[in-house]
Amino acid sequence: MPTTYILINSDLGSDMEIIKQIKDILNNEAAVKYEIQGVYGVYDIIVKITADSMDRLRSIITNKIRKIDKVYSTLTMMVIEEQEK
């Protein structure tokens, strides 16, 4: 199953609000597993998403997560599926 890690930069102090919004989005998606954490460092939030298709992942990232207010930037890293086996 396709997996991606998304590193998110957010406006100062908005990380908890963004985490809640991402959880709401992902809880309403069928066939999606996720982990989300606030982190210290260059990025503010890291999200791991596994979905049933690459198209679903792209749609979630592009049409939902990146459009959340106060998300400043994202860096998306797709897992090489062949190496997961």
A tleap script that builds the chain and sets N, CA, C and O, in Angstrom:
source leaprc.protein.ff14SB
mol = sequence {
  NMET PRO THR THR TYR ILE LEU ILE ASN SER
  ASP LEU GLY SER ASP MET GLU ILE ILE LYS
  GLN ILE LYS ASP ILE LEU ASN ASN GLU ALA
  ALA VAL LYS TYR GLU ILE GLN GLY VAL TYR
  GLY VAL TYR ASP ILE ILE VAL LYS ILE THR
  ALA ASP SER MET ASP ARG LEU ARG SER ILE
  ILE THR ASN LYS ILE ARG LYS ILE ASP LYS
  VAL TYR SER THR LEU THR MET MET VAL ILE
  GLU GLU GLN GLU CLYS
}
set mol.1.N position { 0.841 -1.186 0.000 }
set mol.1.CA position { 0.000 0.000 0.000 }
set mol.1.C position { 0.881 1.242 0.000 }
set mol.1.O position { 1.874 1.286 0.726 }
set mol.2.N position { 0.544 2.242 -0.789 }
set mol.2.CA position { 1.340 3.462 -0.853 }
set mol.2.C position { 1.382 4.185 0.499 }
set mol.2.O position { 0.367 4.338 1.178 }
set mol.3.N position { 2.579 4.618 0.858 }
set mol.3.CA position { 2.795 5.340 2.115 }
set mol.3.C position { 3.575 6.604 1.826 }
set mol.3.O position { 4.447 6.628 0.957 }
set mol.4.N position { 3.254 7.656 2.564 }
set mol.4.CA position { 3.970 8.914 2.418 }
set mol.4.C position { 4.195 9.547 3.790 }
set mol.4.O position { 3.418 9.344 4.723 }
set mol.5.N position { 5.264 10.308 3.885 }
set mol.5.CA position { 5.527 11.138 5.046 }
set mol.5.C position { 5.411 12.583 4.588 }
set mol.5.O position { 5.963 12.959 3.554 }
set mol.6.N position { 4.695 13.392 5.359 }
set mol.6.CA position { 4.539 14.805 5.024 }
set mol.6.C position { 5.106 15.616 6.179 }
set mol.6.O position { 4.667 15.476 7.320 }
set mol.7.N position { 6.077 16.460 5.880 }
set mol.7.CA position { 6.654 17.369 6.863 }
set mol.7.C position { 6.003 18.724 6.648 }
set mol.7.O position { 5.976 19.232 5.526 }
set mol.8.N position { 5.481 19.309 7.709 }
set mol.8.CA position { 4.686 20.531 7.594 }
set mol.8.C position { 5.295 21.656 8.408 }
set mol.8.O position { 5.645 21.476 9.575 }
set mol.9.N position { 5.419 22.820 7.782 }
set mol.9.CA position { 5.740 24.058 8.475 }
set mol.9.C position { 4.437 24.820 8.648 }
set mol.9.O position { 3.647 24.938 7.711 }
set mol.10.N position { 4.215 25.337 9.854 }
set mol.10.CA position { 2.974 26.054 10.126 }
set mol.10.C position { 3.268 27.410 10.756 }
set mol.10.O position { 4.382 27.683 11.202 }
set mol.11.N position { 2.238 28.247 10.780 }
set mol.11.CA position { 2.368 29.521 11.470 }
set mol.11.C position { 2.642 29.256 12.943 }
set mol.11.O position { 2.163 28.269 13.502 }
set mol.12.N position { 3.400 30.124 13.562 }
set mol.12.CA position { 3.778 29.978 14.965 }
set mol.12.C position { 2.547 29.804 15.855 }
set mol.12.O position { 1.624 30.618 15.821 }
set mol.13.N position { 2.546 28.736 16.647 }
set mol.13.CA position { 1.476 28.494 17.603 }
set mol.13.C position { 0.225 27.856 17.037 }
set mol.13.O position { -0.761 27.701 17.758 }
set mol.14.N position { 0.235 27.482 15.765 }
set mol.14.CA position { -0.974 26.918 15.155 }
set mol.14.C position { -0.911 25.406 14.997 }
set mol.14.O position { -1.811 24.811 14.404 }
set mol.15.N position { 0.135 24.777 15.515 }
set mol.15.CA position { 0.316 23.350 15.264 }
set mol.15.C position { -0.803 22.483 15.830 }
set mol.15.O position { -1.218 21.534 15.164 }
set mol.16.N position { -1.300 22.761 17.007 }
set mol.16.CA position { -2.375 21.943 17.589 }
set mol.16.C position { -3.661 22.056 16.770 }
set mol.16.O position { -4.364 21.067 16.563 }
set mol.17.N position { -3.953 23.240 16.317 }
set mol.17.CA position { -5.136 23.469 15.484 }
set mol.17.C position { -5.025 22.708 14.157 }
set mol.17.O position { -5.995 22.103 13.699 }
set mol.18.N position { -3.851 22.743 13.552 }
set mol.18.CA position { -3.628 22.045 12.283 }
set mol.18.C position { -3.694 20.533 12.486 }
set mol.18.O position { -4.290 19.827 11.672 }
set mol.19.N position { -3.095 20.034 13.547 }
set mol.19.CA position { -3.151 18.601 13.840 }
set mol.19.C position { -4.601 18.149 13.969 }
set mol.19.O position { -4.965 17.099 13.441 }
set mol.20.N position { -5.427 18.915 14.656 }
set mol.20.CA position { -6.845 18.565 14.799 }
set mol.20.C position { -7.532 18.536 13.438 }
set mol.20.O position { -8.312 17.627 13.157 }
set mol.21.N position { -7.248 19.525 12.591 }
set mol.21.CA position { -7.874 19.569 11.272 }
set mol.21.C position { -7.449 18.380 10.412 }
set mol.21.O position { -8.270 17.803 9.698 }
set mol.22.N position { -6.170 18.015 10.479 }
set mol.22.CA position { -5.690 16.865 9.706 }
set mol.22.C position { -6.346 15.579 10.207 }
set mol.22.O position { -6.752 14.738 9.405 }
set mol.23.N position { -6.451 15.424 11.523 }
set mol.23.CA position { -7.118 14.243 12.077 }
set mol.23.C position { -8.565 14.178 11.590 }
set mol.23.O position { -9.040 13.107 11.213 }
set mol.24.N position { -9.268 15.305 11.595 }
set mol.24.CA position { -10.649 15.335 11.115 }
set mol.24.C position { -10.733 14.914 9.652 }
set mol.24.O position { -11.622 14.153 9.272 }
set mol.25.N position { -9.813 15.405 8.835 }
set mol.25.CA position { -9.782 15.044 7.411 }
set mol.25.C position { -9.541 13.550 7.247 }
set mol.25.O position { -10.274 12.872 6.527 }
set mol.26.N position { -8.520 13.044 7.912 }
set mol.26.CA position { -8.122 11.647 7.717 }
set mol.26.C position { -9.091 10.654 8.355 }
set mol.26.O position { -9.229 9.531 7.869 }
set mol.27.N position { -9.757 11.048 9.424 }
set mol.27.CA position { -10.756 10.169 10.041 }
set mol.27.C position { -11.967 9.971 9.132 }
set mol.27.O position { -12.687 8.980 9.262 }
set mol.28.N position { -12.193 10.902 8.217 }
set mol.28.CA position { -13.320 10.806 7.283 }
set mol.28.C position { -12.950 10.140 5.965 }
set mol.28.O position { -13.790 10.030 5.072 }
set mol.29.N position { -11.710 9.698 5.833 }
set mol.29.CA position { -11.250 9.025 4.617 }
set mol.29.C position { -11.309 7.514 4.815 }
set mol.29.O position { -10.811 6.987 5.809 }
set mol.30.N position { -11.918 6.831 3.861 }
set mol.30.CA position { -11.975 5.373 3.916 }
set mol.30.C position { -10.633 4.789 3.485 }
set mol.30.O position { -9.952 5.359 2.632 }
set mol.31.N position { -10.257 3.668 4.065 }
set mol.31.CA position { -9.041 2.922 3.688 }
set mol.31.C position { -7.771 3.744 3.845 }
set mol.31.O position { -6.862 3.649 3.020 }
set mol.32.N position { -7.703 4.550 4.898 }
set mol.32.CA position { -6.514 5.366 5.171 }
set mol.32.C position { -6.086 5.128 6.612 }
set mol.32.O position { -6.904 5.167 7.531 }
set mol.33.N position { -4.787 4.878 6.799 }
set mol.33.CA position { -4.195 4.778 8.133 }
set mol.33.C position { -3.222 5.939 8.269 }
set mol.33.O position { -2.599 6.348 7.290 }
set mol.34.N position { -3.090 6.469 9.476 }
set mol.34.CA position { -2.185 7.603 9.639 }
set mol.34.C position { -1.613 7.665 11.046 }
set mol.34.O position { -2.155 7.099 11.996 }
set mol.35.N position { -0.495 8.377 11.139 }
set mol.35.CA position { 0.115 8.765 12.405 }
set mol.35.C position { 0.468 10.229 12.257 }
set mol.35.O position { 0.887 10.656 11.181 }
set mol.36.N position { 0.310 11.001 13.309 }
set mol.36.CA position { 0.623 12.426 13.241 }
set mol.36.C position { 1.254 12.861 14.557 }
set mol.36.O position { 0.796 12.482 15.635 }
set mol.37.N position { 2.309 13.659 14.455 }
set mol.37.CA position { 3.023 14.132 15.639 }
set mol.37.C position { 3.478 15.565 15.433 }
set mol.37.O position { 3.856 15.953 14.327 }
set mol.38.N position { 3.440 16.340 16.489 }
set mol.38.CA position { 4.124 17.623 16.511 }
set mol.38.C position { 5.582 17.349 16.829 }
set mol.38.O position { 5.882 16.486 17.654 }
set mol.39.N position { 6.494 18.070 16.188 }
set mol.39.CA position { 7.921 17.829 16.390 }
set mol.39.C position { 8.672 19.142 16.576 }
set mol.39.O position { 8.195 20.204 16.178 }
set mol.40.N position { 9.852 19.056 17.185 }
set mol.40.CA position { 10.758 20.197 17.298 }
set mol.40.C position { 11.741 20.146 16.147 }
set mol.40.O position { 12.104 19.062 15.691 }
set mol.41.N position { 12.169 21.279 15.681 }
set mol.41.CA position { 13.171 21.314 14.628 }
set mol.41.C position { 12.726 22.196 13.474 }
set mol.41.O position { 11.954 23.138 13.653 }
set mol.42.N position { 13.222 21.878 12.301 }
set mol.42.CA position { 12.934 22.672 11.107 }
set mol.42.C position { 11.449 22.618 10.764 }
set mol.42.O position { 10.882 23.611 10.310 }
set mol.43.N position { 10.818 21.468 10.976 }
set mol.43.CA position { 9.394 21.304 10.691 }
set mol.43.C position { 8.604 21.253 11.986 }
set mol.43.O position { 9.164 20.984 13.049 }
set mol.44.N position { 7.306 21.509 11.904 }
set mol.44.CA position { 6.452 21.576 13.084 }
set mol.44.C position { 5.605 20.326 13.290 }
set mol.44.O position { 5.291 19.956 14.421 }
set mol.45.N position { 5.236 19.676 12.179 }
set mol.45.CA position { 4.343 18.520 12.231 }
set mol.45.C position { 4.837 17.492 11.230 }
set mol.45.O position { 5.287 17.843 10.139 }
set mol.46.N position { 4.751 16.210 11.603 }
set mol.46.CA position { 5.039 15.134 10.650 }
set mol.46.C position { 3.829 14.209 10.612 }
set mol.46.O position { 3.273 13.841 11.647 }
set mol.47.N position { 3.435 13.841 9.395 }
set mol.47.CA position { 2.284 12.970 9.197 }
set mol.47.C position { 2.713 11.787 8.330 }
set mol.47.O position { 3.350 11.965 7.292 }
set mol.48.N position { 2.359 10.590 8.764 }
set mol.48.CA position { 2.569 9.387 7.960 }
set mol.48.C position { 1.192 8.902 7.530 }
set mol.48.O position { 0.323 8.659 8.368 }
set mol.49.N position { 0.997 8.760 6.222 }
set mol.49.CA position { -0.291 8.313 5.707 }
set mol.49.C position { -0.089 7.105 4.803 }
set mol.49.O position { 0.784 7.100 3.934 }
set mol.50.N position { -0.906 6.086 5.019 }
set mol.50.CA position { -0.952 4.921 4.149 }
set mol.50.C position { -2.370 4.843 3.596 }
set mol.50.O position { -3.343 4.908 4.347 }
set mol.51.N position { -2.480 4.703 2.281 }
set mol.51.CA position { -3.798 4.645 1.641 }
set mol.51.C position { -3.840 3.489 0.665 }
set mol.51.O position { -2.829 2.838 0.402 }
set mol.52.N position { -5.023 3.243 0.133 }
set mol.52.CA position { -5.201 2.128 -0.793 }
set mol.52.C position { -4.691 2.427 -2.196 }
set mol.52.O position { -4.517 1.510 -2.999 }
set mol.53.N position { -4.448 3.704 -2.499 }
set mol.53.CA position { -3.937 4.047 -3.830 }
set mol.53.C position { -3.116 5.323 -3.790 }
set mol.53.O position { -3.289 6.164 -2.908 }
set mol.54.N position { -2.225 5.455 -4.751 }
set mol.54.CA position { -1.404 6.655 -4.867 }
set mol.54.C position { -2.279 7.866 -5.194 }
set mol.54.O position { -2.026 8.970 -4.712 }
set mol.55.N position { -3.305 7.652 -6.014 }
set mol.55.CA position { -4.206 8.753 -6.364 }
set mol.55.C position { -4.905 9.317 -5.136 }
set mol.55.O position { -5.064 10.531 -5.011 }
set mol.56.N position { -5.323 8.441 -4.232 }
set mol.56.CA position { -5.972 8.909 -2.996 }
set mol.56.C position { -4.995 9.734 -2.159 }
set mol.56.O position { -5.364 10.780 -1.625 }
set mol.57.N position { -3.747 9.266 -2.042 }
set mol.57.CA position { -2.736 10.028 -1.295 }
set mol.57.C position { -2.537 11.408 -1.904 }
set mol.57.O position { -2.547 12.414 -1.194 }
set mol.58.N position { -2.356 11.456 -3.215 }
set mol.58.CA position { -2.160 12.750 -3.887 }
set mol.58.C position { -3.328 13.689 -3.639 }
set mol.58.O position { -3.133 14.873 -3.367 }
set mol.59.N position { -4.528 13.165 -3.731 }
set mol.59.CA position { -5.721 13.983 -3.528 }
set mol.59.C position { -5.788 14.540 -2.106 }
set mol.59.O position { -6.079 15.720 -1.909 }
set mol.60.N position { -5.521 13.692 -1.126 }
set mol.60.CA position { -5.551 14.123 0.275 }
set mol.60.C position { -4.528 15.223 0.516 }
set mol.60.O position { -4.836 16.242 1.132 }
set mol.61.N position { -3.310 15.013 0.027 }
set mol.61.CA position { -2.236 15.980 0.259 }
set mol.61.C position { -2.512 17.285 -0.466 }
set mol.61.O position { -2.464 18.358 0.135 }
set mol.62.N position { -2.802 17.195 -1.759 }
set mol.62.CA position { -2.956 18.393 -2.585 }
set mol.62.C position { -4.242 19.148 -2.306 }
set mol.62.O position { -4.230 20.372 -2.175 }
set mol.63.N position { -5.337 18.437 -2.215 }
set mol.63.CA position { -6.643 19.094 -2.120 }
set mol.63.C position { -7.123 19.357 -0.704 }
set mol.63.O position { -8.067 20.121 -0.504 }
set mol.64.N position { -6.483 18.732 0.288 }
set mol.64.CA position { -6.969 18.904 1.654 }
set mol.64.C position { -5.901 19.445 2.599 }
set mol.64.O position { -6.061 20.528 3.161 }
set mol.65.N position { -4.816 18.699 2.777 }
set mol.65.CA position { -3.818 19.106 3.771 }
set mol.65.C position { -3.122 20.407 3.379 }
set mol.65.O position { -2.982 21.303 4.211 }
set mol.66.N position { -2.689 20.525 2.135 }
set mol.66.CA position { -1.962 21.734 1.723 }
set mol.66.C position { -2.846 22.980 1.716 }
set mol.66.O position { -2.337 24.100 1.698 }
set mol.67.N position { -4.157 22.792 1.728 }
set mol.67.CA position { -5.081 23.932 1.703 }
set mol.67.C position { -5.544 24.366 3.090 }
set mol.67.O position { -6.348 25.290 3.213 }
set mol.68.N position { -5.046 23.711 4.125 }
set mol.68.CA position { -5.403 24.105 5.490 }
set mol.68.C position { -4.808 25.480 5.771 }
set mol.68.O position { -3.634 25.741 5.506 }
set mol.69.N position { -5.646 26.338 6.310 }
set mol.69.CA position { -5.195 27.675 6.685 }
set mol.69.C position { -4.081 27.561 7.722 }
set mol.69.O position { -4.171 26.739 8.634 }
set mol.70.N position { -3.074 28.341 7.600 }
set mol.70.CA position { -1.909 28.411 8.497 }
set mol.70.C position { -0.853 27.345 8.220 }
set mol.70.O position { 0.154 27.290 8.925 }
set mol.71.N position { -1.057 26.492 7.204 }
set mol.71.CA position { 0.013 25.604 6.750 }
set mol.71.C position { 0.887 26.446 5.832 }
set mol.71.O position { 0.446 26.889 4.771 }
set mol.72.N position { 2.123 26.662 6.247 }
set mol.72.CA position { 3.036 27.539 5.516 }
set mol.72.C position { 3.668 26.805 4.334 }
set mol.72.O position { 3.725 27.342 3.228 }
set mol.73.N position { 4.147 25.569 4.567 }
set mol.73.CA position { 4.743 24.779 3.492 }
set mol.73.C position { 4.728 23.307 3.881 }
set mol.73.O position { 4.564 22.952 5.048 }
set mol.74.N position { 4.904 22.454 2.857 }
set mol.74.CA position { 4.971 21.015 3.100 }
set mol.74.C position { 6.124 20.414 2.307 }
set mol.74.O position { 6.540 20.948 1.279 }
set mol.75.N position { 6.622 19.307 2.801 }
set mol.75.CA position { 7.597 18.493 2.075 }
set mol.75.C position { 7.067 17.068 2.131 }
set mol.75.O position { 6.903 16.497 3.210 }
set mol.76.N position { 6.802 16.501 0.961 }
set mol.76.CA position { 6.213 15.173 0.883 }
set mol.76.C position { 7.253 14.176 0.415 }
set mol.76.O position { 7.947 14.409 -0.575 }
set mol.77.N position { 7.361 13.062 1.131 }
set mol.77.CA position { 8.305 12.001 0.781 }
set mol.77.C position { 7.526 10.700 0.626 }
set mol.77.O position { 6.942 10.195 1.584 }
set mol.78.N position { 7.526 10.170 -0.586 }
set mol.78.CA position { 6.838 8.907 -0.867 }
set mol.78.C position { 7.773 7.746 -0.552 }
set mol.78.O position { 8.948 7.774 -0.918 }
set mol.79.N position { 7.257 6.737 0.120 }
set mol.79.CA position { 8.036 5.549 0.461 }
set mol.79.C position { 8.185 4.686 -0.795 }
set mol.79.O position { 7.239 4.528 -1.567 }
set mol.80.N position { 9.384 4.132 -0.987 }
set mol.80.CA position { 9.634 3.217 -2.092 }
set mol.80.C position { 9.029 1.876 -1.696 }
set mol.80.O position { 9.558 1.177 -0.832 }
set mol.81.N position { 7.926 1.526 -2.330 }
set mol.81.CA position { 7.169 0.340 -1.931 }
set mol.81.C position { 7.969 -0.959 -2.054 }
set mol.81.O position { 7.802 -1.865 -1.237 }
set mol.82.N position { 8.815 -1.056 -3.045 }
set mol.82.CA position { 9.590 -2.282 -3.242 }
set mol.82.C position { 10.513 -2.566 -2.065 }
set mol.82.O position { 10.853 -3.722 -1.814 }
set mol.83.N position { 10.919 -1.543 -1.348 }
set mol.83.CA position { 11.835 -1.724 -0.230 }
set mol.83.C position { 11.098 -2.067 1.063 }
set mol.83.O position { 11.738 -2.401 2.060 }
set mol.84.N position { 9.773 -1.992 1.067 }
set mol.84.CA position { 9.004 -2.322 2.269 }
set mol.84.C position { 8.891 -3.825 2.468 }
set mol.84.O position { 8.598 -4.276 3.575 }
set mol.85.N position { 9.116 -4.611 1.418 }
set mol.85.CA position { 8.903 -6.056 1.478 }
set mol.85.C position { 10.069 -6.777 2.092 }
set mol.85.O position { 10.043 -8.001 2.214 }
savepdb mol mol.pdb
quit
